[in-house]
Amino acid sequence: METIGLAGHAQQLNRGADVSLVNEAGEYLGRTCHWRECGPGIRQSCDAQHCGRRHYLHDDLGSVRLPPDLVKEPPIELWPALLARVKAQHDVEDRLLAPLRGRSDHSA
């Protein structure tokens, strides 16, 4: 749940980050849920289409549309391999990308 921790930490600093989830066909699935506890019926204010069906998936397909080129080539891709197409901000580099680069299952 590192991405949720990152988003929560960023919100405390009046900044934010979204992790968009895309399937292998390049279709947008939603974002990671920002709630610490995620499940059916936990949050009445959750606007995900299928809140809690897949834990920590915020499927906001009715309100968020990503341009196809952004989905195809996002600024930073975390999986299946780490790929940064832009120079990341220092905090993103230090707290997210550098630790991932140090793992044997990710490469730059």
Wavefront OBJ file of the C-alpha trace (Angstrom):
o trace
v 0.000 0.000 0.000
v 2.913 2.374 -0.635
v 0.911 4.448 -3.108
v -1.801 5.166 -0.552
v 0.819 6.249 1.974
v 2.386 8.532 -0.632
v -0.955 10.132 -1.476
v -1.820 10.617 2.202
v 1.576 12.145 2.950
v 1.266 14.443 -0.058
v -2.193 15.605 1.062
v -0.745 16.588 4.458
v 1.652 18.877 2.581
v -1.224 20.439 0.585
v -0.066 18.529 -2.458
v -1.482 15.496 -4.089
v -0.730 12.637 -6.378
v -2.962 10.272 -8.259
v -1.966 6.840 -9.399
v -3.990 5.962 -12.487
v -4.561 2.285 -13.171
v -4.706 1.008 -16.743
v -5.189 -2.539 -17.996
v -2.981 -4.256 -20.578
v -5.321 -3.132 -23.357
v -4.622 0.506 -22.393
v -8.065 1.135 -20.888
v -8.337 3.385 -17.846
v -9.645 1.438 -14.828
v -9.630 4.191 -12.222
v -7.293 5.513 -9.552
v -6.058 4.154 -6.278
v -8.501 4.885 -3.460
v -7.242 7.491 -1.007
v -9.167 6.142 1.993
v -7.177 4.170 4.565
v -10.106 1.766 4.977
v -11.741 0.730 1.733
v -14.665 -1.620 1.360
v -18.360 -1.799 0.540
v -20.427 0.585 2.646
v -17.555 2.052 4.680
v -17.782 5.528 3.119
v -21.106 7.019 2.106
v -19.265 9.879 0.423
v -17.320 7.572 -1.900
v -18.165 8.358 -5.516
v -16.550 5.276 -7.041
v -18.933 3.444 -9.345
v -18.325 0.124 -7.608
v -17.078 1.209 -4.179
v -15.348 -1.664 -2.453
v -15.906 -4.271 -5.151
v -12.161 -4.211 -5.745
v -10.481 -2.844 -2.638
v -8.532 0.371 -3.205
v -9.806 0.836 -6.767
v -11.606 4.144 -7.204
v -13.370 3.592 -10.512
v -14.454 7.131 -11.273
v -15.104 6.507 -14.952
v -18.025 8.917 -15.008
v -15.968 11.909 -13.876
v -12.402 11.338 -15.087
v -11.367 10.902 -18.701
v -7.689 10.640 -19.529
v -6.458 11.508 -23.005
v -5.493 8.334 -24.915
v -1.905 9.521 -25.415
v -1.506 10.061 -21.661
v -2.771 6.530 -20.994
v -0.484 5.092 -23.669
v 2.615 6.967 -22.486
v 2.185 8.305 -18.939
v 4.852 10.633 -17.507
v 5.931 7.922 -15.049
v 5.144 4.242 -15.465
v 5.641 1.968 -12.446
v 4.736 -1.446 -13.852
v 5.714 -3.792 -15.433
v 8.967 -1.811 -15.473
v 9.860 1.577 -14.044
v 9.996 4.153 -16.825
v 10.212 7.907 -16.260
v 9.478 9.899 -19.410
v 9.861 13.214 -17.571
v 12.208 14.515 -14.915
v 10.422 13.808 -11.642
v 10.151 16.315 -8.815
v 12.733 15.746 -6.070
v 10.245 14.314 -3.567
v 8.821 11.859 -6.110
v 12.332 10.834 -7.140
v 13.575 10.409 -3.563
v 10.523 8.764 -1.995
v 9.107 6.697 -4.838
v 11.400 6.199 -7.793
v 14.778 5.758 -6.082
v 13.540 2.951 -3.796
v 11.915 1.217 -6.781
v 15.123 1.494 -8.801
v 16.934 -0.263 -5.957
v 14.691 -3.324 -6.200
v 15.791 -6.152 -8.473
v 12.376 -6.563 -10.122
v 12.259 -2.976 -11.456
v 14.566 -1.305 -13.896
v 14.941 2.250 -15.133
l 1 2 3 4 5 6 7 8 9 10 11 12 13 14 15 16 17 18 19 20 21 22 23 24 25 26 27 28 29 30 31 32 33 34 35 36 37 38 39 40 41 42 43 44 45 46 47 48 49 50 51 52 53 54 55 56 57 58 59 60 61 62 63 64 65 66 67 68 69 70 71 72 73 74 75 76 77 78 79 80 81 82 83 84 85 86 87 88 89 90 91 92 93 94 95 96 97 98 99 100 101 102 103 104 105 106 107 108
